[in-house]
Amino acid sequence: MTDTVESDAVLTDGATSPTRTPLSRERVMRAAVDVADAEGIAAVSMRRIGQELGVEAMSLYNHVAGKEAMLDAMVEQVAAELVAAVSALDSPDPAIDWRGALRARALAAREVMLRHRWAPGVLETRTTMNLDVVRYFDGVVAILRAGGFSNDLTHHSLHALGSRVIGFSQELFNPGDAAADTASEDLLVAMAAQVPHLVEMLGEVAHDDPGSTLGWCDDQSEFEFGLDVLLDGLERRRASTVGP
């Protein structure tokens, strides 16, 4: 099969004639992102993306060197969406309200991550630096500096905020898809004698918005709670380092 994809073009007499759309790295990237969004990152392979584009898998190698290069390209799209999302924000002036500006940025990033639920895991595996991701974090640093943070406190703040500043939380543990079913409830009962405090907490606390999650117990309210706790704490630390 050639390195093109057929589509229908309308002729002047109303008939259709097949035309060929050239394959490109961008088309491969977008197809891979679409497959990952719909089916999960495990579904992404050279063969599967070739099927999606209607070409032989070997044709993809003219545009991406292999699966790892394709994953890099997918991260490029997500990173570009991050930059576009925060560029469109009408957020507060960070010199006046740095917390509001940074909070808006993190929540805008989270909307991107919720569209691409596979992205956090892939981001953690990348060894190639993506310029748009670096630009995103440069914007975070700019907000903190404008808000009165020293470079040293800004550095500590980035470590404290971690992945939350880019829209997702890293969970302490993940019991898997069975976390909400009856079997997991039975397991908690069986474990009660060994981990009574954890079982008591999990038995009382329930999340009511599983569709917003990027990980177990990482729903929107928990994400915002953690973000606000961090921002409030950083503000107290910032205030203690500046003069009256």
Accessible surface in RSA format (square Angstrom, percent):
REM  Atomic radii and reference values for relative SASA: ProtOr
REM  Chains: A
REM  Algorithm: Lee & Richards
REM  Probe-radius: 1.40
REM  Slices: 20
REM RES _ NUM      All-atoms   Total-Side   Main-Chain    Non-polar    All polar
REM                ABS   REL    ABS   REL    ABS   REL    ABS   REL    ABS   REL
RES MET A   1   142.57  73.8  74.22  49.1  68.35 162.7  88.42  75.2  54.15  71.7
RES THR A   2    81.90  58.2  73.42  74.4   8.48  20.2  79.54 106.8   2.36   3.6
RES ASP A   3    47.19  33.1  38.24  38.1   8.94  21.1  24.97  58.8  22.22  22.2
RES THR A   4    32.00  22.8  29.87  30.3   2.14   5.1  29.79  40.0   2.21   3.3
RES VAL A   5    26.00  17.1  24.97  22.6   1.03   2.5  26.00  22.6   0.00   0.0
RES GLU A   6   100.29  57.6  76.94  58.2  23.35  55.6  24.33  47.1  75.96  62.0
RES SER A   7    53.20  45.0  43.04  57.4  10.15  23.4  44.26  94.2   8.94  12.5
RES ASP A   8   110.53  77.4  80.98  80.6  29.55  69.9  17.95  42.2  92.58  92.3
RES ALA A   9    33.73  31.0  28.16  43.5   5.57  12.7  33.73  47.5   0.00   0.0
RES VAL A  10   118.25  77.8  88.46  80.1  29.79  71.8  88.46  76.9  29.79  80.8
RES LEU A  11    83.52  46.5  75.89  54.3   7.63  19.2  79.38  55.7   4.14  11.1
RES THR A  12   154.65 110.0 113.26 114.8  41.39  98.6  93.31 125.3  61.34  92.7
RES ASP A  13   117.06  82.0  76.26  75.9  40.80  96.5  50.12 118.0  66.93  66.8
RES GLY A  14    54.68  67.4   0.00   N/A  54.68  67.4  30.59  84.0  24.09  54.0
RES ALA A  15    49.00  45.1  37.53  57.9  11.46  26.1  48.14  67.8   0.86   2.3
RES THR A  16    81.76  58.2  58.22  59.0  23.55  56.1  31.11  41.8  50.65  76.6
RES SER A  17    36.79  31.1  35.85  47.8   0.94   2.2  10.15  21.6  26.64  37.3
RES PRO A  18    89.34  65.1  71.87  65.5  17.46  63.5  71.98  59.4  17.36 107.9
RES THR A  19    58.23  41.4  52.94  53.7   5.28  12.6  49.19  66.1   9.04  13.7
RES ARG A  20   131.50  55.2 105.75  53.9  25.75  61.3  41.39  56.6  90.11  54.6
RES THR A  21    52.25  37.2  49.93  50.6   2.32   5.5  34.94  46.9  17.32  26.2
RES PRO A  22    94.21  68.7  91.03  83.0   3.17  11.5  91.14  75.2   3.07  19.1
RES LEU A  23    10.10   5.6   0.00   0.0  10.10  25.4   0.00   0.0  10.10  27.2
RES SER A  24    41.48  35.1  39.77  53.1   1.71   3.9  36.56  77.9   4.92   6.9
RES ARG A  25    93.44  39.2  90.49  46.1   2.95   7.0  44.65  61.0  48.79  29.6
RES GLU A  26    89.92  51.6  85.80  64.9   4.12   9.8  26.74  51.7  63.18  51.6
RES ARG A  27    70.51  29.6  66.63  34.0   3.88   9.2  29.08  39.7  41.43  25.1
RES VAL A  28     0.05   0.0   0.05   0.0   0.00   0.0   0.05   0.0   0.00   0.0
RES MET A  29    19.08   9.9  19.08  12.6   0.00   0.0  17.72  15.1   1.36   1.8
RES ARG A  30   117.28  49.2 117.11  59.7   0.17   0.4  42.41  58.0  74.88  45.4
RES ALA A  31     7.93   7.3   3.72   5.7   4.21   9.6   7.16  10.1   0.77   2.0
RES ALA A  32     0.00   0.0   0.00   0.0   0.00   0.0   0.00   0.0   0.00   0.0
RES VAL A  33     1.07   0.7   1.07   1.0   0.00   0.0   1.07   0.9   0.00   0.0
RES ASP A  34    82.95  58.1  77.42  77.1   5.53  13.1  20.01  47.1  62.94  62.8
RES VAL A  35     3.48   2.3   1.25   1.1   2.23   5.4   3.47   3.0   0.00   0.0
RES ALA A  36     2.61   2.4   0.00   0.0   2.61   5.9   0.00   0.0   2.61   6.9
RES ASP A  37    61.27  42.9  29.20  29.1  32.07  75.8  19.14  45.0  42.13  42.0
RES ALA A  38    86.00  79.1  43.80  67.6  42.21  96.0  53.87  75.9  32.13  85.1
RES GLU A  39    91.20  52.4  56.82  43.0  34.39  81.9  36.45  70.5  54.76  44.7
RES GLY A  40    29.89  36.9   0.00   N/A  29.89  36.9  27.01  74.1   2.88   6.5
RES ILE A  41    56.78  32.3  53.03  39.5   3.75   9.0  53.03  38.2   3.75  10.2
RES ALA A  42    99.79  91.8  66.62 102.8  33.18  75.5  75.30 106.0  24.49  64.9
RES ALA A  43    27.98  25.7  12.18  18.8  15.80  35.9  23.82  33.5   4.16  11.0
RES VAL A  44     0.43   0.3   0.00   0.0   0.43   1.0   0.00   0.0   0.43   1.2
RES SER A  45    43.06  36.4  42.71  57.0   0.36   0.8  35.03  74.6   8.03  11.3
RES MET A  46    18.34   9.5  15.96  10.6   2.39   5.7  15.96  13.6   2.39   3.2
RES ARG A  47   174.45  73.2 170.69  87.0   3.76   9.0  48.28  66.0 126.17  76.5
RES ARG A  48    59.49  25.0  58.23  29.7   1.26   3.0  24.93  34.1  34.56  20.9
RES ILE A  49     0.00   0.0   0.00   0.0   0.00   0.0   0.00   0.0   0.00   0.0
RES GLY A  50     0.24   0.3   0.00   N/A   0.24   0.3   0.24   0.7   0.00   0.0
RES GLN A  51   118.72  66.4  92.55  67.6  26.17  62.3  41.64  88.6  77.08  58.5
RES GLU A  52    85.94  49.3  55.66  42.1  30.28  72.1  11.14  21.6  74.80  61.1
RES LEU A  53    14.18   7.9  10.62   7.6   3.56   9.0  14.14   9.9   0.04   0.1
RES GLY A  54    40.26  49.6   0.00   N/A  40.26  49.6  31.79  87.2   8.47  19.0
RES VAL A  55    10.21   6.7   0.00   0.0  10.21  24.6   0.94   0.8   9.26  25.1
RES GLU A  56    95.01  54.5  92.57  70.0   2.44   5.8  24.49  47.4  70.52  57.6
RES ALA A  57    28.62  26.3  23.03  35.5   5.59  12.7  23.03  32.4   5.59  14.8
RES MET A  58   143.16  74.1 136.88  90.6   6.28  14.9 112.33  95.5  30.82  40.8
RES SER A  59    10.83   9.2   6.94   9.3   3.89   9.0   3.74   8.0   7.10   9.9
RES LEU A  60     0.00   0.0   0.00   0.0   0.00   0.0   0.00   0.0   0.00   0.0
RES TYR A  61    98.40  45.9  78.26  44.5  20.14  52.4  47.08  35.4  51.32  63.3
RES ASN A  62   106.34  73.3  70.99  68.6  35.35  85.1  19.78  47.6  86.56  83.7
RES HIS A  63    47.35  25.9  29.16  20.3  18.19  46.5  26.91  27.7  20.44  23.8
RES VAL A  64     5.77   3.8   0.43   0.4   5.34  12.9   5.48   4.8   0.29   0.8
RES ALA A  65    89.68  82.5  59.51  91.8  30.17  68.6  67.03  94.4  22.65  60.0
RES GLY A  66    14.97  18.5   0.00   N/A  14.97  18.5  14.79  40.6   0.19   0.4
RES LYS A  67    85.98  41.9  79.44  48.7   6.54  15.6  44.13  39.7  41.84  44.6
RES GLU A  68   106.84  61.3 105.35  79.7   1.49   3.5  64.61 125.0  42.23  34.5
RES ALA A  69    29.13  26.8  23.81  36.7   5.32  12.1  26.40  37.2   2.73   7.2
RES MET A  70     0.00   0.0   0.00   0.0   0.00   0.0   0.00   0.0   0.00   0.0
RES LEU A  71    14.58   8.1  14.58  10.4   0.00   0.0  14.58  10.2   0.00   0.0
RES ASP A  72    37.09  26.0  34.23  34.1   2.86   6.8  13.84  32.6  23.25  23.2
RES ALA A  73     0.02   0.0   0.02   0.0   0.00   0.0   0.02   0.0   0.00   0.0
RES MET A  74     0.00   0.0   0.00   0.0   0.00   0.0   0.00   0.0   0.00   0.0
RES VAL A  75     5.92   3.9   5.82   5.3   0.11   0.3   5.92   5.1   0.00   0.0
RES GLU A  76    64.51  37.0  61.83  46.8   2.68   6.4  19.29  37.3  45.22  36.9
RES GLN A  77    20.22  11.3  17.28  12.6   2.93   7.0   8.25  17.6  11.96   9.1
RES VAL A  78     1.54   1.0   1.54   1.4   0.00   0.0   1.54   1.3   0.00   0.0
RES ALA A  79     0.93   0.9   0.19   0.3   0.74   1.7   0.69   1.0   0.23   0.6
RES ALA A  80    47.05  43.3  41.22  63.6   5.84  13.3  42.44  59.8   4.62  12.2
RES GLU A  81    38.28  22.0  34.12  25.8   4.16   9.9  27.63  53.5  10.64   8.7
RES LEU A  82     0.84   0.5   0.84   0.6   0.00   0.0   0.84   0.6   0.00   0.0
RES VAL A  83    39.53  26.0  39.53  35.8   0.00   0.0  39.53  34.3   0.00   0.0
RES ALA A  84    61.96  57.0  50.24  77.5  11.72  26.7  56.99  80.3   4.97  13.2
RES ALA A  85    27.85  25.6  13.69  21.1  14.16  32.2  24.11  33.9   3.75   9.9
RES VAL A  86    18.47  12.2   7.23   6.5  11.24  27.1   7.27   6.3  11.20  30.4
RES SER A  87    86.93  73.5  48.96  65.3  37.97  87.5  41.29  87.9  45.63  63.9
RES ALA A  88    87.70  80.6  50.36  77.7  37.34  84.9  62.28  87.7  25.42  67.3
RES LEU A  89    62.06  34.6  38.24  27.4  23.82  59.9  40.41  28.4  21.66  58.3
RES ASP A  90   150.64 105.5 115.90 115.4  34.74  82.1  41.56  97.8 109.08 108.8
RES SER A  91    47.10  39.8  22.68  30.3  24.41  56.2   3.43   7.3  43.67  61.2
RES PRO A  92    53.98  39.3  39.78  36.3  14.19  51.6  51.55  42.6   2.42  15.1
RES ASP A  93    76.49  53.6  61.47  61.2  15.02  35.5  28.82  67.8  47.67  47.5
RES PRO A  94    34.93  25.5  34.22  31.2   0.71   2.6  34.22  28.3   0.71   4.4
RES ALA A  95    70.69  65.0  40.68  62.8  30.02  68.3  40.79  57.4  29.90  79.2
RES ILE A  96   149.13  84.9 115.81  86.3  33.32  80.3 120.57  86.8  28.57  77.5
RES ASP A  97    56.41  39.5  52.92  52.7   3.50   8.3  18.43  43.4  37.98  37.9
RES TRP A  98    13.46   5.4  12.68   6.1   0.77   1.8  12.14   6.5   1.32   2.1
RES ARG A  99    91.65  38.5  91.25  46.5   0.40   0.9  15.56  21.3  76.09  46.1
RES GLY A 100    18.82  23.2   0.00   N/A  18.82  23.2  15.37  42.2   3.45   7.7
RES ALA A 101     2.43   2.2   1.52   2.3   0.90   2.1   1.52   2.1   0.90   2.4
RES LEU A 102     0.00   0.0   0.00   0.0   0.00   0.0   0.00   0.0   0.00   0.0
RES ARG A 103    72.22  30.3  72.22  36.8   0.00   0.0  26.37  36.0  45.85  27.8
RES ALA A 104    27.23  25.0  19.21  29.6   8.02  18.3  25.50  35.9   1.74   4.6
RES ARG A 105    27.29  11.5  27.29  13.9   0.00   0.0   1.27   1.7  26.02  15.8
RES ALA A 106     0.00   0.0   0.00   0.0   0.00   0.0   0.00   0.0   0.00   0.0
RES LEU A 107    35.68  19.9  34.50  24.7   1.19   3.0  34.62  24.3   1.06   2.9
RES ALA A 108    11.29  10.4   6.11   9.4   5.18  11.8   9.80  13.8   1.49   3.9
RES ALA A 109     0.00   0.0   0.00   0.0   0.00   0.0   0.00   0.0   0.00   0.0
RES ARG A 110     1.01   0.4   1.01   0.5   0.00   0.0   1.01   1.4   0.00   0.0
RES GLU A 111   110.94  63.7 107.79  81.5   3.15   7.5  29.86  57.8  81.08  66.2
RES VAL A 112     0.56   0.4   0.56   0.5   0.00   0.0   0.56   0.5   0.00   0.0
RES MET A 113     0.00   0.0   0.00   0.0   0.00   0.0   0.00   0.0   0.00   0.0
RES LEU A 114    39.72  22.1  31.30  22.4   8.42  21.2  31.65  22.2   8.08  21.7
RES ARG A 115   129.54  54.4 108.94  55.5  20.60  49.0  67.56  92.3  61.98  37.6
RES HIS A 116     9.21   5.0   9.21   6.4   0.00   0.0   9.13   9.4   0.09   0.1
RES ARG A 117   113.23  47.5  96.28  49.1  16.95  40.4  57.02  77.9  56.21  34.1
RES TRP A 118    19.30   7.7   5.14   2.5  14.16  33.2  16.08   8.6   3.22   5.2
RES ALA A 119     0.66   0.6   0.66   1.0   0.00   0.0   0.66   0.9   0.00   0.0
RES PRO A 120    13.98  10.2  13.98  12.7   0.00   0.0  13.98  11.5   0.00   0.0
RES GLY A 121    42.15  52.0   0.00   N/A  42.15  52.0  34.75  95.4   7.40  16.6
RES VAL A 122     9.53   6.3   8.07   7.3   1.46   3.5   9.30   8.1   0.23   0.6
RES LEU A 123    34.41  19.2  21.37  15.3  13.04  32.8  21.57  15.1  12.84  34.5
RES GLU A 124   102.49  58.8  64.07  48.5  38.41  91.5  33.87  65.5  68.62  56.0
RES THR A 125    82.52  58.7  61.28  62.1  21.23  50.6  66.79  89.7  15.73  23.8
RES ARG A 126    43.60  18.3  19.98  10.2  23.62  56.2   9.66  13.2  33.94  20.6
RES THR A 127   140.14  99.7 100.17 101.5  39.97  95.3  79.73 107.1  60.41  91.3
RES THR A 128    86.64  61.6  72.13  73.1  14.51  34.6  55.99  75.2  30.66  46.3
RES MET A 129   157.56  81.6 125.48  83.0  32.07  76.4 106.39  90.5  51.16  67.8
RES ASN A 130    26.49  18.3  18.47  17.8   8.02  19.3  11.19  26.9  15.30  14.8
RES LEU A 131   108.53  60.4 101.18  72.4   7.35  18.5 102.67  72.1   5.86  15.8
RES ASP A 132    32.02  22.4  30.49  30.3   1.54   3.6   2.20   5.2  29.82  29.7
RES VAL A 133    25.73  16.9  25.57  23.1   0.16   0.4  25.73  22.4   0.00   0.0
RES VAL A 134    59.96  39.5  57.49  52.0   2.47   6.0  59.36  51.6   0.60   1.6
RES ARG A 135   127.20  53.4 118.89  60.6   8.32  19.8  41.28  56.4  85.92  52.1
RES TYR A 136     0.92   0.4   0.10   0.1   0.82   2.1   0.92   0.7   0.00   0.0
RES PHE A 137    62.84  31.4  62.68  38.8   0.16   0.4  62.84  38.1   0.00   0.0
RES ASP A 138    95.58  67.0  90.18  89.8   5.40  12.8  17.58  41.4  78.00  77.8
RES GLY A 139    16.49  20.3   0.00   N/A  16.49  20.3  15.81  43.4   0.69   1.5
RES VAL A 140     0.00   0.0   0.00   0.0   0.00   0.0   0.00   0.0   0.00   0.0
RES VAL A 141    44.94  29.6  44.94  40.7   0.00   0.0  44.94  39.0   0.00   0.0
RES ALA A 142    56.02  51.5  44.69  69.0  11.33  25.8  52.23  73.5   3.80  10.1
RES ILE A 143    16.95   9.6  16.64  12.4   0.31   0.7  16.89  12.2   0.06   0.2
RES LEU A 144     0.00   0.0   0.00   0.0   0.00   0.0   0.00   0.0   0.00   0.0
RES ARG A 145   106.98  44.9  92.80  47.3  14.18  33.8  23.19  31.7  83.79  50.8
RES ALA A 146    48.78  44.8  22.54  34.8  26.23  59.7  35.24  49.6  13.53  35.9
RES GLY A 147     9.99  12.3   0.00   N/A   9.99  12.3   2.70   7.4   7.29  16.3
RES GLY A 148    36.35  44.8   0.00   N/A  36.35  44.8  27.21  74.7   9.14  20.5
RES PHE A 149     1.24   0.6   0.00   0.0   1.24   3.2   0.15   0.1   1.09   3.1
RES SER A 150    54.17  45.8  47.64  63.6   6.53  15.0  44.65  95.1   9.52  13.3
RES ASN A 151    98.76  68.1  90.58  87.5   8.17  19.7  31.76  76.4  67.00  64.8
RES ASP A 152    94.32  66.1  86.17  85.8   8.16  19.3  35.82  84.3  58.51  58.3
RES LEU A 153    12.30   6.9  12.25   8.8   0.05   0.1  12.25   8.6   0.05   0.1
RES THR A 154     4.82   3.4   4.82   4.9   0.00   0.0   4.82   6.5   0.00   0.0
RES HIS A 155   100.06  54.7  96.44  67.0   3.62   9.3  74.61  76.9  25.45  29.6
RES HIS A 156    99.66  54.5  95.86  66.6   3.80   9.7  65.25  67.3  34.41  40.0
RES SER A 157     0.00   0.0   0.00   0.0   0.00   0.0   0.00   0.0   0.00   0.0
RES LEU A 158    48.53  27.0  41.21  29.5   7.32  18.4  41.48  29.1   7.05  19.0
RES HIS A 159   135.36  74.0 110.43  76.8  24.93  63.8  79.84  82.3  55.52  64.6
RES ALA A 160    51.88  47.7  24.24  37.4  27.64  62.9  36.54  51.5  15.33  40.6
RES LEU A 161     4.53   2.5   0.00   0.0   4.53  11.4   0.00   0.0   4.53  12.2
RES GLY A 162    32.92  40.6   0.00   N/A  32.92  40.6  31.01  85.1   1.92   4.3
RES SER A 163    21.52  18.2   9.70  12.9  11.82  27.2  11.27  24.0  10.24  14.3
RES ARG A 164    48.02  20.2  47.24  24.1   0.78   1.8   2.31   3.2  45.71  27.7
RES VAL A 165     0.41   0.3   0.41   0.4   0.00   0.0   0.41   0.4   0.00   0.0
RES ILE A 166     8.88   5.1   8.88   6.6   0.00   0.0   8.88   6.4   0.00   0.0
RES GLY A 167     0.00   0.0   0.00   N/A   0.00   0.0   0.00   0.0   0.00   0.0
RES PHE A 168    11.37   5.7  11.37   7.0   0.00   0.0  11.37   6.9   0.00   0.0
RES SER A 169    21.14  17.9   9.64  12.9  11.50  26.5  11.30  24.1   9.84  13.8
RES GLN A 170   121.61  68.0  91.55  66.9  30.06  71.6  30.61  65.2  91.00  69.0
RES GLU A 171    66.25  38.0  36.81  27.8  29.44  70.1  13.26  25.7  52.98  43.3
RES LEU A 172   174.74  97.3 140.24 100.3  34.50  86.7 143.85 101.0  30.89  83.1
RES PHE A 173   102.08  51.1  90.75  56.2  11.33  29.5 100.10  60.7   1.99   5.7
RES ASN A 174    96.28  66.4  66.14  63.9  30.14  72.6  23.51  56.6  72.77  70.3
RES PRO A 175    67.42  49.1  31.12  28.4  36.30 132.0  45.01  37.2  22.41 139.3
RES GLY A 176    35.69  44.0   0.00   N/A  35.69  44.0  31.29  85.9   4.39   9.8
RES ASP A 177   157.30 110.2 122.04 121.5  35.26  83.4  45.14 106.2 112.15 111.9
RES ALA A 178    47.47  43.6  43.02  66.4   4.45  10.1  45.62  64.2   1.86   4.9
RES ALA A 179    26.79  24.6   6.12   9.4  20.67  47.0   8.96  12.6  17.83  47.2
RES ALA A 180    96.13  88.4  65.55 101.2  30.59  69.6  74.73 105.2  21.40  56.7
RES ASP A 181    64.02  44.8  55.09  54.8   8.93  21.1  40.37  95.0  23.65  23.6
RES THR A 182    94.53  67.2  90.77  92.0   3.75   8.9  55.21  74.2  39.32  59.4
RES ALA A 183    66.60  61.2  54.32  83.8  12.28  27.9  59.10  83.2   7.50  19.9
RES SER A 184    17.95  15.2  14.22  19.0   3.73   8.6  16.74  35.7   1.21   1.7
RES GLU A 185   102.29  58.7 100.30  75.9   1.99   4.7  34.21  66.2  68.07  55.6
RES ASP A 186    87.75  61.5  81.61  81.2   6.14  14.5  28.66  67.4  59.10  58.9
RES LEU A 187   104.94  58.4 100.67  72.0   4.27  10.7 104.58  73.4   0.36   1.0
RES LEU A 188    47.06  26.2  47.06  33.7   0.00   0.0  47.06  33.1   0.00   0.0
RES VAL A 189   114.44  75.3 103.93  94.1  10.51  25.3 105.73  91.9   8.71  23.6
RES ALA A 190    75.02  69.0  44.87  69.3  30.14  68.6  56.27  79.2  18.75  49.7
RES MET A 191    62.95  32.6  62.89  41.6   0.05   0.1  53.99  45.9   8.96  11.9
RES ALA A 192    36.68  33.7  34.57  53.4   2.10   4.8  34.68  48.8   1.99   5.3
RES ALA A 193    98.03  90.1  60.74  93.7  37.29  84.8  71.82 101.1  26.21  69.4
RES GLN A 194   148.20  82.9 117.88  86.2  30.32  72.2  40.95  87.2 107.25  81.3
RES VAL A 195    49.77  32.8  45.33  41.0   4.44  10.7  49.77  43.2   0.00   0.0
RES PRO A 196    68.28  49.8  62.20  56.7   6.08  22.1  63.95  52.8   4.33  26.9
RES HIS A 197   150.28  82.1 143.85 100.0   6.42  16.4 102.86 106.0  47.42  55.2
RES LEU A 198    62.35  34.7  56.53  40.4   5.82  14.6  60.19  42.3   2.16   5.8
RES VAL A 199    24.21  15.9  23.38  21.2   0.84   2.0  23.38  20.3   0.84   2.3
RES GLU A 200   120.23  69.0 108.32  82.0  11.91  28.4  45.60  88.2  74.63  60.9
RES MET A 201    98.76  51.1  91.45  60.5   7.31  17.4  57.72  49.1  41.04  54.4
RES LEU A 202    35.34  19.7  22.34  16.0  13.00  32.7  22.35  15.7  13.00  35.0
RES GLY A 203    66.36  81.8   0.00   N/A  66.36  81.8  32.40  88.9  33.95  76.0
RES GLU A 204   145.08  83.3 114.25  86.4  30.83  73.4  43.72  84.6 101.36  82.8
RES VAL A 205    79.38  52.2  65.60  59.4  13.78  33.2  69.21  60.1  10.17  27.6
RES ALA A 206    92.94  85.5  60.42  93.2  32.53  74.0  65.81  92.7  27.14  71.9
RES HIS A 207    59.48  32.5  31.12  21.6  28.36  72.6  23.77  24.5  35.71  41.6
RES ASP A 208   137.67  96.4 105.15 104.7  32.52  76.9  46.57 109.6  91.10  90.9
RES ASP A 209    65.39  45.8  64.39  64.1   1.00   2.4  18.71  44.0  46.68  46.6
RES PRO A 210   102.71  74.9  92.14  84.0  10.56  38.4  97.40  80.4   5.31  33.0
RES GLY A 211    52.08  64.2   0.00   N/A  52.08  64.2  41.88 114.9  10.20  22.8
RES SER A 212    14.38  12.2  10.50  14.0   3.89   9.0  14.14  30.1   0.24   0.3
RES THR A 213    40.56  28.8  38.16  38.7   2.40   5.7  38.09  51.2   2.47   3.7
RES LEU A 214    36.02  20.1   2.22   1.6  33.80  85.0   7.53   5.3  28.49  76.7
RES GLY A 215    17.13  21.1   0.00   N/A  17.13  21.1  16.76  46.0   0.37   0.8
RES TRP A 216    60.80  24.4  52.19  25.3   8.61  20.2  49.47  26.4  11.33  18.4
RES CYS A 217    45.72  34.6  32.74  36.5  12.99  30.5  17.16  43.5  28.56  30.8
RES ASP A 218     2.51   1.8   1.65   1.6   0.85   2.0   0.84   2.0   1.67   1.7
RES ASP A 219     5.47   3.8   5.46   5.4   0.02   0.0   2.58   6.1   2.89   2.9
RES GLN A 220    50.64  28.3  50.39  36.8   0.25   0.6  33.48  71.3  17.16  13.0
RES SER A 221    73.22  61.9  59.18  79.0  14.04  32.3  55.74 118.7  17.48  24.5
RES GLU A 222    69.56  39.9  64.71  49.0   4.84  11.5  16.53  32.0  53.03  43.3
RES PHE A 223     0.29   0.1   0.00   0.0   0.29   0.7   0.27   0.2   0.02   0.0
RES GLU A 224    44.55  25.6  44.54  33.7   0.00   0.0   7.91  15.3  36.64  29.9
RES PHE A 225   137.26  68.7 130.66  80.9   6.60  17.2 136.29  82.6   0.97   2.8
RES GLY A 226    13.50  16.7   0.00   N/A  13.50  16.7  13.18  36.2   0.32   0.7
RES LEU A 227     0.00   0.0   0.00   0.0   0.00   0.0   0.00   0.0   0.00   0.0
RES ASP A 228    47.31  33.1  46.62  46.4   0.69   1.6  20.81  49.0  26.50  26.4
RES VAL A 229    80.95  53.3  76.05  68.8   4.90  11.8  78.80  68.5   2.15   5.8
RES LEU A 230    47.06  26.2  44.21  31.6   2.85   7.2  46.44  32.6   0.62   1.7
RES LEU A 231     3.28   1.8   3.28   2.3   0.00   0.0   3.28   2.3   0.00   0.0
RES ASP A 232    59.85  41.9  58.87  58.6   0.98   2.3  11.82  27.8  48.03  47.9
RES GLY A 233    25.70  31.7   0.00   N/A  25.70  31.7  19.24  52.8   6.46  14.5
RES LEU A 234    17.77   9.9  17.10  12.2   0.67   1.7  17.15  12.0   0.62   1.7
RES GLU A 235    33.31  19.1  33.31  25.2   0.00   0.0  13.82  26.7  19.49  15.9
RES ARG A 236   165.82  69.6 156.48  79.8   9.34  22.2  76.31 104.3  89.51  54.3
RES ARG A 237   144.77  60.8 141.70  72.2   3.07   7.3  24.75  33.8 120.02  72.7
RES ARG A 238    43.31  18.2  43.31  22.1   0.00   0.0   0.80   1.1  42.50  25.8
RES ALA A 239    48.31  44.4  36.59  56.5  11.72  26.7  36.73  51.7  11.59  30.7
RES SER A 240    86.22  72.9  44.93  60.0  41.29  95.1  50.27 107.1  35.94  50.4
RES THR A 241    82.61  58.8  44.58  45.2  38.03  90.6  50.13  67.3  32.48  49.1
RES VAL A 242    67.51  44.4  48.02  43.5  19.49  47.0  53.73  46.7  13.78  37.4
RES GLY A 243    59.72  73.6   0.00   N/A  59.72  73.6  30.89  84.8  28.83  64.6
RES PRO A 244   189.68 138.2 112.73 102.8  76.95 279.7 154.82 127.8  34.86 216.7
END  Absolute sums over single chains surface
CHAIN  1 A    13923.9      10871.7       3052.3       8166.5       5757.4
END  Absolute sums over all chains
TOTAL         13923.9      10871.7       3052.3       8166.5       5757.4
